[in-house]
Amino acid sequence: MNRVPLHQRCWNHEGREAVCQCPGCSRSFCRECVTEHEARLLCSACLEAESRAGRPRRRVMSGAAIAALALGSLLFTWAVFFCLGEAIMSLNARLEQTAWQP
């Protein structure tokens, strides 16, 4: 069988001959309109759609969750500094008792 080459034009540039067909949308494109991605030549629209599909969506926290997180971090910080102050005062009291023994 003799295959006759099809002369197609680029989807974006009518004056240019197409070099490949995008596997995502089945349109023909010239060399400038396709990009290699994971061993495939994709057009920019299909490449953008594939990158969006692979990227996880970013979740937005509610106002109550932000307030609870801020309150929790404030309480944790207070507890750390409170324990640190108690330890310093305890150490200071022990040092005063041992330093003044005759």
Backbone as XML, in Angstrom:
<?xml version="1.0"?>
<chain id="A" units="angstrom">
  <residue number="1" name="MET">
    <atom name="N" x="0.832" y="-1.183" z="0.000"/>
    <atom name="CA" x="0.000" y="0.000" z="0.000"/>
    <atom name="C" x="0.873" y="1.242" z="0.000"/>
  </residue>
  <residue number="2" name="ASN">
    <atom name="N" x="0.456" y="2.171" z="-0.769"/>
    <atom name="CA" x="1.180" y="3.424" z="-0.882"/>
    <atom name="C" x="0.430" y="4.500" z="-0.108"/>
  </residue>
  <residue number="3" name="ARG">
    <atom name="N" x="1.070" y="5.047" z="0.895"/>
    <atom name="CA" x="0.412" y="6.100" z="1.692"/>
    <atom name="C" x="0.682" y="7.454" z="1.067"/>
  </residue>
  <residue number="4" name="VAL">
    <atom name="N" x="-0.353" y="8.224" z="0.930"/>
    <atom name="CA" x="-0.235" y="9.576" z="0.386"/>
    <atom name="C" x="-0.138" y="10.532" z="1.564"/>
  </residue>
  <residue number="5" name="PRO">
    <atom name="N" x="0.929" y="11.325" z="1.660"/>
    <atom name="CA" x="1.049" y="12.250" z="2.783"/>
    <atom name="C" x="-0.019" y="13.343" z="2.714"/>
  </residue>
  <residue number="6" name="LEU">
    <atom name="N" x="-0.618" y="13.615" z="3.827"/>
    <atom name="CA" x="-1.628" y="14.667" z="3.900"/>
    <atom name="C" x="-0.945" y="15.992" z="4.199"/>
  </residue>
  <residue number="7" name="HIS">
    <atom name="N" x="-1.247" y="16.993" z="3.446"/>
    <atom name="CA" x="-0.688" y="18.316" z="3.665"/>
    <atom name="C" x="-1.716" y="19.137" z="4.424"/>
  </residue>
  <residue number="8" name="GLN">
    <atom name="N" x="-1.509" y="19.256" z="5.713"/>
    <atom name="CA" x="-2.431" y="20.019" z="6.545"/>
    <atom name="C" x="-1.760" y="21.311" z="6.982"/>
  </residue>
  <residue number="9" name="ARG">
    <atom name="N" x="-2.563" y="22.235" z="7.378"/>
    <atom name="CA" x="-2.086" y="23.527" z="7.844"/>
    <atom name="C" x="-2.233" y="23.627" z="9.352"/>
  </residue>
  <residue number="10" name="CYS">
    <atom name="N" x="-1.422" y="24.487" z="9.926"/>
    <atom name="CA" x="-1.442" y="24.706" z="11.376"/>
    <atom name="C" x="-2.780" y="25.322" z="11.797"/>
  </residue>
  <residue number="11" name="TRP">
    <atom name="N" x="-3.263" y="24.904" z="12.926"/>
    <atom name="CA" x="-4.536" y="25.412" z="13.457"/>
    <atom name="C" x="-4.431" y="26.900" z="13.765"/>
  </residue>
  <residue number="12" name="ASN">
    <atom name="N" x="-3.273" y="27.357" z="14.245"/>
    <atom name="CA" x="-3.078" y="28.764" z="14.619"/>
    <atom name="C" x="-2.526" y="29.618" z="13.470"/>
  </residue>
  <residue number="13" name="HIS">
    <atom name="N" x="-1.735" y="29.032" z="12.594"/>
    <atom name="CA" x="-1.083" y="29.775" z="11.505"/>
    <atom name="C" x="-1.468" y="29.130" z="10.176"/>
  </residue>
  <residue number="14" name="GLU">
    <atom name="N" x="-2.326" y="29.744" z="9.432"/>
    <atom name="CA" x="-2.814" y="29.158" z="8.174"/>
    <atom name="C" x="-1.727" y="29.025" z="7.125"/>
  </residue>
  <residue number="15" name="GLY">
    <atom name="N" x="-0.722" y="29.872" z="7.170"/>
    <atom name="CA" x="0.329" y="29.849" z="6.162"/>
    <atom name="C" x="1.400" y="28.810" z="6.416"/>
  </residue>
  <residue number="16" name="ARG">
    <atom name="N" x="1.378" y="28.129" z="7.548"/>
    <atom name="CA" x="2.415" y="27.159" z="7.880"/>
    <atom name="C" x="1.880" y="25.734" z="7.768"/>
  </residue>
  <residue number="17" name="GLU">
    <atom name="N" x="2.778" y="24.854" z="7.370"/>
    <atom name="CA" x="2.411" y="23.446" z="7.259"/>
    <atom name="C" x="2.479" y="22.799" z="8.640"/>
  </residue>
  <residue number="18" name="ALA">
    <atom name="N" x="1.534" y="21.937" z="8.933"/>
    <atom name="CA" x="1.490" y="21.247" z="10.221"/>
    <atom name="C" x="2.516" y="20.124" z="10.240"/>
  </residue>
  <residue number="19" name="VAL">
    <atom name="N" x="3.152" y="19.935" z="11.385"/>
    <atom name="CA" x="4.145" y="18.875" z="11.533"/>
    <atom name="C" x="3.647" y="17.740" z="12.421"/>
  </residue>
  <residue number="20" name="CYS">
    <atom name="N" x="2.644" y="18.002" z="13.237"/>
    <atom name="CA" x="2.125" y="16.952" z="14.107"/>
    <atom name="C" x="0.673" y="17.231" z="14.463"/>
  </residue>
  <residue number="21" name="GLN">
    <atom name="N" x="0.062" y="16.214" z="15.035"/>
    <atom name="CA" x="-1.313" y="16.324" z="15.489"/>
    <atom name="C" x="-1.313" y="16.151" z="16.998"/>
  </residue>
  <residue number="22" name="CYS">
    <atom name="N" x="-1.950" y="17.057" z="17.698"/>
    <atom name="CA" x="-2.006" y="17.002" z="19.157"/>
    <atom name="C" x="-2.854" y="15.793" z="19.582"/>
  </residue>
  <residue number="23" name="PRO">
    <atom name="N" x="-2.326" y="14.943" z="20.465"/>
    <atom name="CA" x="-3.104" y="13.775" z="20.890"/>
    <atom name="C" x="-4.284" y="14.139" z="21.791"/>
  </residue>
  <residue number="24" name="GLY">
    <atom name="N" x="-4.281" y="15.325" z="22.352"/>
    <atom name="CA" x="-5.366" y="15.733" z="23.230"/>
    <atom name="C" x="-6.592" y="16.230" z="22.490"/>
  </residue>
  <residue number="25" name="CYS">
    <atom name="N" x="-6.381" y="17.107" z="21.524"/>
    <atom name="CA" x="-7.517" y="17.712" z="20.812"/>
    <atom name="C" x="-7.609" y="17.281" z="19.351"/>
  </residue>
  <residue number="26" name="SER">
    <atom name="N" x="-6.643" y="16.542" z="18.871"/>
    <atom name="CA" x="-6.591" y="16.027" z="17.486"/>
    <atom name="C" x="-6.497" y="17.123" z="16.437"/>
  </residue>
  <residue number="27" name="ARG">
    <atom name="N" x="-6.003" y="18.286" z="16.793"/>
    <atom name="CA" x="-5.786" y="19.364" z="15.824"/>
    <atom name="C" x="-4.344" y="19.298" z="15.334"/>
  </residue>
  <residue number="28" name="SER">
    <atom name="N" x="-4.095" y="19.838" z="14.160"/>
    <atom name="CA" x="-2.749" y="19.854" z="13.580"/>
    <atom name="C" x="-2.083" y="21.183" z="13.889"/>
  </residue>
  <residue number="29" name="PHE">
    <atom name="N" x="-0.767" y="21.124" z="14.186"/>
    <atom name="CA" x="-0.020" y="22.325" z="14.567"/>
    <atom name="C" x="1.364" y="22.325" z="13.928"/>
  </residue>
  <residue number="30" name="CYS">
    <atom name="N" x="1.931" y="23.535" z="13.792"/>
    <atom name="CA" x="3.301" y="23.681" z="13.300"/>
    <atom name="C" x="4.279" y="23.493" z="14.468"/>
  </residue>
  <residue number="31" name="ARG">
    <atom name="N" x="5.561" y="23.578" z="14.190"/>
    <atom name="CA" x="6.595" y="23.348" z="15.217"/>
    <atom name="C" x="6.537" y="24.369" z="16.364"/>
  </residue>
  <residue number="32" name="GLU">
    <atom name="N" x="6.156" y="25.578" z="16.071"/>
    <atom name="CA" x="6.135" y="26.623" z="17.098"/>
    <atom name="C" x="4.949" y="26.510" z="18.049"/>
  </residue>
  <residue number="33" name="CYS">
    <atom name="N" x="3.922" y="25.792" z="17.645"/>
    <atom name="CA" x="2.692" y="25.735" z="18.446"/>
    <atom name="C" x="2.602" y="24.520" z="19.351"/>
  </residue>
  <residue number="34" name="VAL">
    <atom name="N" x="3.576" y="23.628" z="19.316"/>
    <atom name="CA" x="3.531" y="22.438" z="20.161"/>
    <atom name="C" x="4.719" y="22.426" z="21.112"/>
  </residue>
  <residue number="35" name="THR">
    <atom name="N" x="4.540" y="21.734" z="22.212"/>
    <atom name="CA" x="5.582" y="21.602" z="23.225"/>
    <atom name="C" x="5.662" y="20.142" z="23.630"/>
  </residue>
  <residue number="36" name="GLU">
    <atom name="N" x="6.883" y="19.640" z="23.834"/>
    <atom name="CA" x="7.038" y="18.256" z="24.269"/>
    <atom name="C" x="6.786" y="18.173" z="25.768"/>
  </residue>
  <residue number="37" name="HIS">
    <atom name="N" x="5.902" y="17.264" z="26.133"/>
    <atom name="CA" x="5.567" y="17.052" z="27.544"/>
    <atom name="C" x="5.364" y="15.559" z="27.760"/>
  </residue>
  <residue number="38" name="GLU">
    <atom name="N" x="6.198" y="14.965" z="28.597"/>
    <atom name="CA" x="6.135" y="13.530" z="28.908"/>
    <atom name="C" x="6.153" y="12.694" z="27.626"/>
  </residue>
  <residue number="39" name="ALA">
    <atom name="N" x="7.107" y="12.980" z="26.754"/>
    <atom name="CA" x="7.339" y="12.265" z="25.501"/>
    <atom name="C" x="6.165" y="12.379" z="24.524"/>
  </residue>
  <residue number="40" name="ARG">
    <atom name="N" x="5.378" y="13.427" z="24.644"/>
    <atom name="CA" x="4.280" y="13.701" z="23.704"/>
    <atom name="C" x="4.360" y="15.153" z="23.284"/>
  </residue>
  <residue number="41" name="LEU">
    <atom name="N" x="3.912" y="15.442" z="22.084"/>
    <atom name="CA" x="3.831" y="16.818" z="21.609"/>
    <atom name="C" x="2.407" y="17.307" z="21.823"/>
  </residue>
  <residue number="42" name="LEU">
    <atom name="N" x="2.245" y="18.323" z="22.688"/>
    <atom name="CA" x="0.933" y="18.864" z="23.024"/>
    <atom name="C" x="0.837" y="20.323" z="22.626"/>
  </residue>
  <residue number="43" name="CYS">
    <atom name="N" x="-0.375" y="20.742" z="22.268"/>
    <atom name="CA" x="-0.598" y="22.170" z="22.006"/>
    <atom name="C" x="-0.694" y="22.892" z="23.358"/>
  </residue>
  <residue number="44" name="SER">
    <atom name="N" x="-0.668" y="24.210" z="23.327"/>
    <atom name="CA" x="-0.643" y="24.980" z="24.576"/>
    <atom name="C" x="-1.932" y="24.808" z="25.376"/>
  </residue>
  <residue number="45" name="ALA">
    <atom name="N" x="-3.082" y="24.698" z="24.715"/>
    <atom name="CA" x="-4.352" y="24.530" z="25.431"/>
    <atom name="C" x="-4.404" y="23.186" z="26.158"/>
  </residue>
  <residue number="46" name="CYS">
    <atom name="N" x="-3.972" y="22.128" z="25.490"/>
    <atom name="CA" x="-3.985" y="20.800" z="26.117"/>
    <atom name="C" x="-2.929" y="20.711" z="27.215"/>
  </residue>
  <residue number="47" name="LEU">
    <atom name="N" x="-1.785" y="21.368" z="27.018"/>
    <atom name="CA" x="-0.743" y="21.377" z="28.043"/>
    <atom name="C" x="-1.235" y="22.085" z="29.298"/>
  </residue>
  <residue number="48" name="GLU">
    <atom name="N" x="-1.922" y="23.204" z="29.132"/>
    <atom name="CA" x="-2.463" y="23.943" z="30.273"/>
    <atom name="C" x="-3.537" y="23.128" z="30.997"/>
  </residue>
  <residue number="49" name="ALA">
    <atom name="N" x="-4.405" y="22.472" z="30.242"/>
    <atom name="CA" x="-5.458" y="21.651" z="30.846"/>
    <atom name="C" x="-4.858" y="20.474" z="31.618"/>
  </residue>
  <residue number="50" name="GLU">
    <atom name="N" x="-3.807" y="19.875" z="31.076"/>
    <atom name="CA" x="-3.169" y="18.746" z="31.759"/>
    <atom name="C" x="-2.434" y="19.199" z="33.016"/>
  </residue>
  <residue number="51" name="SER">
    <atom name="N" x="-1.810" y="20.358" z="32.970"/>
    <atom name="CA" x="-1.108" y="20.847" z="34.161"/>
    <atom name="C" x="-2.095" y="21.235" z="35.254"/>
  </residue>
  <residue number="52" name="ARG">
    <atom name="N" x="-3.262" y="21.755" z="34.877"/>
    <atom name="CA" x="-4.297" y="22.079" z="35.862"/>
    <atom name="C" x="-4.864" y="20.825" z="36.507"/>
  </residue>
  <residue number="53" name="ALA">
    <atom name="N" x="-5.036" y="19.786" z="35.707"/>
    <atom name="CA" x="-5.611" y="18.536" z="36.224"/>
    <atom name="C" x="-4.646" y="17.841" z="37.178"/>
  </residue>
  <residue number="54" name="GLY">
    <atom name="N" x="-3.345" y="17.973" z="36.959"/>
    <atom name="CA" x="-2.359" y="17.312" z="37.812"/>
    <atom name="C" x="-2.062" y="18.059" z="39.094"/>
  </residue>
  <residue number="55" name="ARG">
    <atom name="N" x="-2.409" y="19.316" z="39.153"/>
    <atom name="CA" x="-2.115" y="20.148" z="40.317"/>
    <atom name="C" x="-3.272" y="20.078" z="41.310"/>
  </residue>
  <residue number="56" name="PRO">
    <atom name="N" x="-2.989" y="19.787" z="42.596"/>
    <atom name="CA" x="-4.087" y="19.754" z="43.567"/>
    <atom name="C" x="-4.639" y="21.149" z="43.814"/>
  </residue>
  <residue number="57" name="ARG">
    <atom name="N" x="-5.934" y="21.219" z="44.058"/>
    <atom name="CA" x="-6.563" y="22.509" z="44.319"/>
    <atom name="C" x="-6.183" y="23.005" z="45.706"/>
  </residue>
  <residue number="58" name="ARG">
    <atom name="N" x="-6.014" y="24.275" z="45.810"/>
    <atom name="CA" x="-5.647" y="24.885" z="47.072"/>
    <atom name="C" x="-6.908" y="25.130" z="47.888"/>
  </residue>
  <residue number="59" name="ARG">
    <atom name="N" x="-6.888" y="24.665" z="49.133"/>
    <atom name="CA" x="-8.052" y="24.827" z="49.989"/>
    <atom name="C" x="-7.932" y="26.130" z="50.766"/>
  </residue>
  <residue number="60" name="VAL">
    <atom name="N" x="-9.040" y="26.822" z="50.898"/>
    <atom name="CA" x="-9.079" y="28.087" z="51.613"/>
    <atom name="C" x="-9.665" y="27.826" z="52.997"/>
  </residue>
  <residue number="61" name="MET">
    <atom name="N" x="-8.976" y="28.341" z="54.011"/>
    <atom name="CA" x="-9.447" y="28.145" z="55.375"/>
    <atom name="C" x="-10.558" y="29.135" z="55.692"/>
  </residue>
  <residue number="62" name="SER">
    <atom name="N" x="-11.510" y="28.693" z="56.496"/>
    <atom name="CA" x="-12.598" y="29.581" z="56.895"/>
    <atom name="C" x="-12.110" y="30.525" z="57.989"/>
  </residue>
  <residue number="63" name="GLY">
    <atom name="N" x="-12.890" y="31.543" z="58.255"/>
    <atom name="CA" x="-12.522" y="32.515" z="59.282"/>
    <atom name="C" x="-12.453" y="31.892" z="60.672"/>
  </residue>
  <residue number="64" name="ALA">
    <atom name="N" x="-13.354" y="30.945" z="60.961"/>
    <atom name="CA" x="-13.347" y="30.272" z="62.266"/>
    <atom name="C" x="-12.086" y="29.422" z="62.427"/>
  </residue>
  <residue number="65" name="ALA">
    <atom name="N" x="-11.644" y="28.777" z="61.356"/>
    <atom name="CA" x="-10.432" y="27.964" z="61.432"/>
    <atom name="C" x="-9.203" y="28.837" z="61.654"/>
  </residue>
  <residue number="66" name="ILE">
    <atom name="N" x="-9.165" y="29.985" z="61.019"/>
    <atom name="CA" x="-8.040" y="30.906" z="61.210"/>
    <atom name="C" x="-8.029" y="31.440" z="62.643"/>
  </residue>
  <residue number="67" name="ALA">
    <atom name="N" x="-9.211" y="31.783" z="63.174"/>
    <atom name="CA" x="-9.294" y="32.276" z="64.549"/>
    <atom name="C" x="-8.883" y="31.194" z="65.541"/>
  </residue>
  <residue number="68" name="ALA">
    <atom name="N" x="-9.312" y="29.955" z="65.311"/>
    <atom name="CA" x="-8.941" y="28.854" z="66.211"/>
    <atom name="C" x="-7.445" y="28.593" z="66.153"/>
  </residue>
  <residue number="69" name="LEU">
    <atom name="N" x="-6.865" y="28.662" z="64.970"/>
    <atom name="CA" x="-5.425" y="28.470" z="64.831"/>
    <atom name="C" x="-4.654" y="29.581" z="65.530"/>
  </residue>
  <residue number="70" name="ALA">
    <atom name="N" x="-5.102" y="30.816" z="65.407"/>
    <atom name="CA" x="-4.439" y="31.943" z="66.075"/>
    <atom name="C" x="-4.547" y="31.815" z="67.594"/>
  </residue>
  <residue number="71" name="LEU">
    <atom name="N" x="-5.724" y="31.431" z="68.100"/>
    <atom name="CA" x="-5.904" y="31.258" z="69.541"/>
    <atom name="C" x="-5.046" y="30.116" z="70.067"/>
  </residue>
  <residue number="72" name="GLY">
    <atom name="N" x="-4.992" y="29.017" z="69.340"/>
    <atom name="CA" x="-4.163" y="27.880" z="69.748"/>
    <atom name="C" x="-2.694" y="28.234" z="69.798"/>
  </residue>
  <residue number="73" name="SER">
    <atom name="N" x="-2.222" y="28.968" z="68.804"/>
    <atom name="CA" x="-0.811" y="29.356" z="68.798"/>
    <atom name="C" x="-0.504" y="30.352" z="69.914"/>
  </residue>
  <residue number="74" name="LEU">
    <atom name="N" x="-1.457" y="31.220" z="70.216"/>
    <atom name="CA" x="-1.271" y="32.164" z="71.321"/>
    <atom name="C" x="-1.195" y="31.433" z="72.659"/>
  </residue>
  <residue number="75" name="LEU">
    <atom name="N" x="-2.076" y="30.457" z="72.874"/>
    <atom name="CA" x="-2.052" y="29.675" z="74.113"/>
    <atom name="C" x="-0.782" y="28.843" z="74.232"/>
  </residue>
  <residue number="76" name="PHE">
    <atom name="N" x="-0.335" y="28.268" z="73.134"/>
    <atom name="CA" x="0.903" y="27.490" z="73.151"/>
    <atom name="C" x="2.096" y="28.381" z="73.501"/>
  </residue>
  <residue number="77" name="THR">
    <atom name="N" x="2.165" y="29.563" z="72.905"/>
    <atom name="CA" x="3.256" y="30.495" z="73.191"/>
    <atom name="C" x="3.228" y="30.922" z="74.657"/>
  </residue>
  <residue number="78" name="TRP">
    <atom name="N" x="2.030" y="31.213" z="75.191"/>
    <atom name="CA" x="1.907" y="31.587" z="76.597"/>
    <atom name="C" x="2.398" y="30.456" z="77.493"/>
  </residue>
  <residue number="79" name="ALA">
    <atom name="N" x="2.035" y="29.216" z="77.195"/>
    <atom name="CA" x="2.437" y="28.070" z="78.013"/>
    <atom name="C" x="3.950" y="27.887" z="77.994"/>
  </residue>
  <residue number="80" name="VAL">
    <atom name="N" x="4.573" y="28.058" z="76.860"/>
    <atom name="CA" x="6.027" y="27.916" z="76.768"/>
    <atom name="C" x="6.723" y="28.970" z="77.613"/>
  </residue>
  <residue number="81" name="PHE">
    <atom name="N" x="6.307" y="30.226" z="77.485"/>
    <atom name="CA" x="6.958" y="31.287" z="78.263"/>
    <atom name="C" x="6.638" y="31.184" z="79.747"/>
  </residue>
  <residue number="82" name="PHE">
    <atom name="N" x="5.438" y="30.707" z="80.107"/>
    <atom name="CA" x="5.089" y="30.525" z="81.512"/>
    <atom name="C" x="5.990" y="29.459" z="82.140"/>
  </residue>
  <residue number="83" name="CYS">
    <atom name="N" x="6.147" y="28.338" z="81.462"/>
    <atom name="CA" x="7.017" y="27.274" z="81.983"/>
    <atom name="C" x="8.469" y="27.720" z="82.047"/>
  </residue>
  <residue number="84" name="LEU">
    <atom name="N" x="8.913" y="28.476" z="81.079"/>
    <atom name="CA" x="10.279" y="29.001" z="81.093"/>
    <atom name="C" x="10.484" y="29.955" z="82.267"/>
  </residue>
  <residue number="85" name="GLY">
    <atom name="N" x="9.509" y="30.815" z="82.540"/>
    <atom name="CA" x="9.604" y="31.726" z="83.689"/>
    <atom name="C" x="9.601" y="30.982" z="85.007"/>
  </residue>
  <residue number="86" name="GLU">
    <atom name="N" x="8.742" y="29.973" z="85.138"/>
    <atom name="CA" x="8.717" y="29.161" z="86.366"/>
    <atom name="C" x="10.050" y="28.463" z="86.579"/>
  </residue>
  <residue number="87" name="ALA">
    <atom name="N" x="10.657" y="27.942" z="85.519"/>
    <atom name="CA" x="11.947" y="27.260" z="85.642"/>
    <atom name="C" x="13.034" y="28.233" z="86.071"/>
  </residue>
  <residue number="88" name="ILE">
    <atom name="N" x="13.023" y="29.444" z="85.542"/>
    <atom name="CA" x="14.040" y="30.440" z="85.923"/>
    <atom name="C" x="13.854" y="30.855" z="87.375"/>
  </residue>
  <residue number="89" name="MET">
    <atom name="N" x="12.602" y="31.056" z="87.804"/>
    <atom name="CA" x="12.360" y="31.439" z="89.204"/>
    <atom name="C" x="12.742" y="30.309" z="90.152"/>
  </residue>
  <residue number="90" name="SER">
    <atom name="N" x="12.486" y="29.065" z="89.789"/>
    <atom name="CA" x="12.860" y="27.928" z="90.620"/>
    <atom name="C" x="14.381" y="27.806" z="90.716"/>
  </residue>
  <residue number="91" name="LEU">
    <atom name="N" x="15.056" y="27.975" z="89.600"/>
    <atom name="CA" x="16.517" y="27.924" z="89.592"/>
    <atom name="C" x="17.101" y="29.052" z="90.433"/>
  </residue>
  <residue number="92" name="ASN">
    <atom name="N" x="16.520" y="30.247" z="90.354"/>
    <atom name="CA" x="16.984" y="31.389" z="91.124"/>
    <atom name="C" x="16.800" y="31.136" z="92.620"/>
  </residue>
  <residue number="93" name="ALA">
    <atom name="N" x="15.672" y="30.555" z="93.016"/>
    <atom name="CA" x="15.430" y="30.261" z="94.433"/>
    <atom name="C" x="16.430" y="29.235" z="94.950"/>
  </residue>
  <residue number="94" name="ARG">
    <atom name="N" x="16.742" y="28.223" z="94.179"/>
    <atom name="CA" x="17.721" y="27.215" z="94.599"/>
    <atom name="C" x="19.110" y="27.822" z="94.740"/>
  </residue>
  <residue number="95" name="LEU">
    <atom name="N" x="19.464" y="28.707" z="93.806"/>
    <atom name="CA" x="20.782" y="29.338" z="93.870"/>
    <atom name="C" x="20.895" y="30.246" z="95.096"/>
  </residue>
  <residue number="96" name="GLU">
    <atom name="N" x="19.825" y="30.941" z="95.453"/>
    <atom name="CA" x="19.850" y="31.807" z="96.630"/>
    <atom name="C" x="19.994" y="30.994" z="97.917"/>
  </residue>
  <residue number="97" name="GLN">
    <atom name="N" x="19.366" y="29.837" z="97.989"/>
    <atom name="CA" x="19.443" y="28.987" z="99.181"/>
    <atom name="C" x="20.831" y="28.403" z="99.327"/>
  </residue>
  <residue number="98" name="THR">
    <atom name="N" x="21.473" y="28.015" z="98.272"/>
    <atom name="CA" x="22.806" y="27.409" z="98.388"/>
    <atom name="C" x="23.900" y="28.460" z="98.550"/>
  </residue>
  <residue number="99" name="ALA">
    <atom name="N" x="23.700" y="29.639" z="98.113"/>
    <atom name="CA" x="24.757" y="30.659" z="98.170"/>
    <atom name="C" x="24.891" y="31.244" z="99.558"/>
  </residue>
  <residue number="100" name="TRP">
    <atom name="N" x="23.853" y="31.314" z="100.399"/>
    <atom name="CA" x="23.935" y="31.971" z="101.688"/>
    <atom name="C" x="24.085" y="31.024" z="102.863"/>
  </residue>
  <residue number="101" name="GLN">
    <atom name="N" x="24.447" y="29.796" z="102.643"/>
    <atom name="CA" x="24.680" y="28.885" z="103.765"/>
    <atom name="C" x="26.044" y="29.128" z="104.349"/>
  </residue>
  <residue number="102" name="PRO">
    <atom name="N" x="26.069" y="29.284" z="105.700"/>
    <atom name="CA" x="27.383" y="29.549" z="106.349"/>
    <atom name="C" x="28.236" y="28.333" z="106.522"/>
  </residue>
</chain>
